[in-house]
Amino acid sequence: MRLFFELYRQSGLAFSYRRYLAALVLIPLASGAAGGVAALFLLGPVAALAVGLMAGLLAFAGVVAYPLHLVSARRSHFENNFVYTLAVMLPLFAAGVPLGRVIARLAEVEADKYIAREFALVTREVVVMGATPTEALLHSAERVPSQAYRETVNLLAKASRVTERVDEVLLARLEWMLRGKQVKAQSLVRSLALLFEIYVVAAMLLPILVAILALALSPLGALEVAGFALDPVTLIALTGLIYSPLVGAVFYIIFDSNANI
């Protein structure tokens, strides 16, 4: 149960943990029962048991997978975008705005919906539950699956106890985070450049080379691959209609996944 609680807490689900546990039990049971009843009339009792069990397992996997998706999305948004939120916080701290008002303001103006929602939860904890802004932020750091956010909040909490110039401490943290993003961006550019060179060779030059070799060697007879004779026209058609689109799709997926890092 501890595992499900940590999953629920870090996912940021809007409803209570008790409701999540109820959904974890009731949705698979209802899905299994519905699938079993439908299969009972169509396929018989043995198939109904198998279909009901499969439907229940799939529903359980879906109920577990959705919070996992939210955890991954929250981690990605905080790791990638919190540095810009920190850049907005610094002028407010430098102007002497209290921490509680800074958090409330960020909940209103933050463009990233995941970060804005988390600051809204922090503000609600301060207003409704009477926690101090520092305590509410520390509670937020426990439920946000981002190392960068957790370290920044802990640094903010410690700095607020020893100095009034929190903005200077956070400025150093912001510079360090921006330097890290710069190094990561440079590494990504080098990786994409290498991938693009491989793409040019594998997806564009290789089919042309195969076509040239097939035409040059055509007087010697058809090419045999695994017992099949391939004439130049067939080989060019296969590379153009199957190989090139397939390799292009694979590299598109690779480029897209790297561009979203």
C-alpha positions in Angstrom: 0.0 0.0 0.0 2.9 2.3 0.6 3.9 2.0 -3.1 0.4 3.1 -4.2 0.4 6.0 -1.7 3.7 7.3 -3.1 2.4 6.9 -6.6 -0.8 8.8 -5.7 1.1 11.6 -3.9 3.6 12.2 -6.6 1.0 12.1 -9.4 -0.9 15.1 -8.1 -4.3 13.6 -8.5 -7.1 16.0 -7.6 -9.2 13.6 -5.6 -8.4 12.0 -2.2 -6.3 8.9 -1.7 -9.3 7.0 -0.3 -11.1 7.6 -3.6 -8.1 6.4 -5.5 -8.0 3.2 -3.5 -11.7 2.7 -4.2 -11.1 3.2 -7.9 -8.2 0.8 -7.8 -10.5 -1.9 -6.5 -13.9 -1.1 -8.0 -12.9 -0.3 -11.6 -11.2 -3.7 -12.2 -14.0 -5.6 -10.6 -16.6 -3.8 -12.6 -14.7 -4.2 -15.9 -14.1 -7.9 -15.2 -17.7 -8.5 -14.3 -18.9 -6.6 -17.5 -16.5 -8.5 -19.7 -17.4 -11.8 -18.1 -21.1 -11.3 -18.5 -20.8 -10.2 -22.1 -18.5 -13.2 -22.9 -20.9 -15.6 -21.1 -23.7 -15.0 -23.6 -21.4 -15.0 -26.6 -18.7 -17.6 -25.9 -19.7 -19.8 -22.9 -18.7 -20.1 -19.2 -15.0 -21.0 -19.7 -14.3 -18.1 -22.1 -16.3 -15.8 -19.8 -14.0 -16.5 -16.9 -10.9 -15.9 -19.1 -12.3 -12.7 -20.7 -13.5 -11.4 -17.3 -10.1 -12.0 -15.8 -8.3 -10.3 -18.7 -10.7 -7.3 -18.6 -10.1 -6.9 -14.9 -6.3 -7.1 -15.3 -6.4 -4.6 -18.1 -8.5 -2.2 -16.1 -6.2 -2.5 -13.1 -3.2 -1.8 -15.3 -5.0 1.3 -16.7 -5.8 2.6 -13.2 -2.1 2.2 -12.2 -0.7 3.5 -15.5 -2.6 6.8 -15.4 -0.9 8.0 -12.2 2.5 6.8 -13.6 1.9 8.9 -16.7 1.1 11.9 -14.4 4.3 11.3 -12.4 6.3 11.2 -15.6 4.6 14.4 -17.0 5.1 16.3 -13.7 8.7 15.3 -13.5 9.4 16.4 -17.1 7.6 19.7 -16.7 9.3 20.6 -13.4 12.8 19.5 -14.7 12.4 21.5 -17.9 10.4 24.6 -17.0 11.0 25.3 -13.3 14.1 27.2 -14.1 12.0 29.8 -15.9 9.6 30.0 -12.9 12.6 30.6 -10.7 13.6 33.5 -13.0 10.2 35.0 -12.4 10.5 34.5 -8.6 13.8 36.4 -8.3 12.6 39.9 -9.1 9.7 39.5 -6.6 12.0 38.4 -3.8 14.4 41.3 -4.7 11.5 43.7 -4.4 10.8 42.5 -0.9 7.6 40.6 -1.6 6.8 38.0 1.1 7.1 34.3 0.2 3.4 33.6 0.5 2.5 36.4 -1.9 5.2 35.2 -4.3 3.7 31.7 -4.4 0.2 33.0 -4.8 1.2 35.3 -7.7 3.0 32.5 -9.4 -0.1 30.3 -9.2 -1.9 33.0 -11.2 0.7 33.9 -13.9 2.7 30.7 -14.4 2.3 29.4 -18.0 3.1 25.8 -17.2 -0.2 24.2 -15.9 1.6 21.6 -13.8 3.7 24.1 -12.0 0.8 26.5 -11.6 -1.4 23.8 -10.1 1.3 22.8 -7.7 1.7 26.4 -6.5 -2.1 26.7 -6.2 -2.0 23.7 -3.9 0.7 25.3 -1.8 -1.3 28.5 -1.6 -4.4 26.5 -0.5 -2.4 24.8 2.2 -1.2 28.2 3.5 -4.7 29.8 3.4 -6.9 26.9 4.4 -4.7 24.7 6.6 -2.8 27.5 8.2 0.7 26.2 7.3 3.6 28.6 6.8 4.7 29.2 3.2 8.0 27.4 4.0 6.2 24.4 5.4 3.8 24.3 2.5 6.7 24.4 0.0 8.5 21.6 1.9 5.4 19.5 1.7 5.2 20.3 -2.0 8.8 19.2 -2.5 7.9 15.8 -1.0 5.1 15.2 -3.6 6.8 16.6 -6.7 8.9 14.0 -8.5 11.6 16.4 -9.5 15.1 16.6 -8.0 15.7 20.1 -9.3 12.5 21.4 -7.6 13.2 19.5 -4.4 16.8 20.9 -4.1 15.6 24.4 -4.9 12.8 24.3 -2.3 15.2 22.9 0.4 17.7 25.6 -0.5 15.0 28.3 -0.2 13.9 27.0 3.2 17.4 27.0 4.6 18.3 30.4 3.1 15.1 32.0 4.6 16.3 31.0 8.1 19.8 32.5 7.9 19.5 35.5 5.6 17.0 38.1 4.4 18.6 38.2 0.9 17.0 35.1 -0.4 17.2 36.5 -3.9 21.0 36.3 -3.9 20.9 32.7 -2.9 18.3 31.8 -5.5 20.3 33.8 -8.1 23.3 31.5 -7.7 20.9 28.5 -7.9 19.4 30.0 -11.1 22.8 30.5 -12.7 23.7 26.9 -11.9 20.5 25.6 -13.4 20.9 27.7 -16.6 24.5 26.5 -17.0 23.2 22.9 -16.7 20.6 23.5 -19.3 23.2 25.0 -21.6 25.5 22.0 -21.3 22.5 19.7 -21.9 21.5 21.7 -24.9 25.0 21.5 -26.4 25.1 17.8 -25.9 21.7 17.5 -27.5 22.8 19.5 -30.5 25.9 17.2 -31.0 23.7 14.1 -30.7 21.2 15.4 -33.2 24.0 16.4 -35.6 25.4 12.9 -35.4 22.0 11.3 -35.9 21.3 13.5 -38.9 24.5 12.4 -40.5 23.5 8.8 -39.9 20.1 9.5 -41.4 21.6 11.1 -44.5 23.8 8.0 -45.1 21.2 5.3 -44.1 18.0 6.8 -45.5 19.2 8.8 -48.5 22.6 7.8 -49.8 22.3 4.0 -49.2 19.2 3.6 -51.5 20.9 5.6 -54.2 24.0 3.5 -53.9 22.0 0.3 -54.0 20.2 1.5 -57.2 23.5 2.4 -58.9 25.1 -1.0 -58.0 22.0 -2.9 -59.1 22.0 -1.1 -62.5 25.8 -1.5 -62.9 25.7 -5.2 -62.2 22.5 -5.9 -64.1 24.3 -7.4 -67.1 25.7 -10.1 -64.8 22.2 -11.3 -64.0 19.6 -10.8 -61.3 20.6 -10.5 -57.6 19.7 -13.4 -55.5 18.7 -12.8 -51.8 17.6 -15.8 -49.7 16.7 -17.8 -52.8 14.7 -14.9 -54.4 15.9 -13.3 -57.7 15.6 -9.5 -57.6 16.0 -7.6 -60.8 17.2 -3.9 -60.6 13.7 -2.5 -61.1 12.3 -4.6 -58.2 15.2 -3.8 -56.0 14.8 0.0 -56.6 11.1 -0.3 -56.0 11.6 -2.1 -52.7 14.2 0.4 -51.4 12.0 3.3 -52.5 8.7 2.1 -51.3 9.6 0.1 -48.2 13.1 0.7 -46.9 13.3 4.5 -47.2 9.8 5.2 -45.6 10.5 2.7 -42.8 14.0 4.1 -42.0 12.6 7.7 -42.3 9.8 6.9 -39.8 12.3 5.3 -37.3 14.6 8.4 -37.5 11.6 10.7 -37.2 10.7 9.0 -33.9 14.3 9.3 -32.7 14.5 13.0 -33.7 11.2 13.7 -32.0 12.1 12.0 -28.8 15.4 13.8 -28.6 13.8 17.2 -29.4 11.4 16.8 -26.4 14.2 16.2 -23.9 
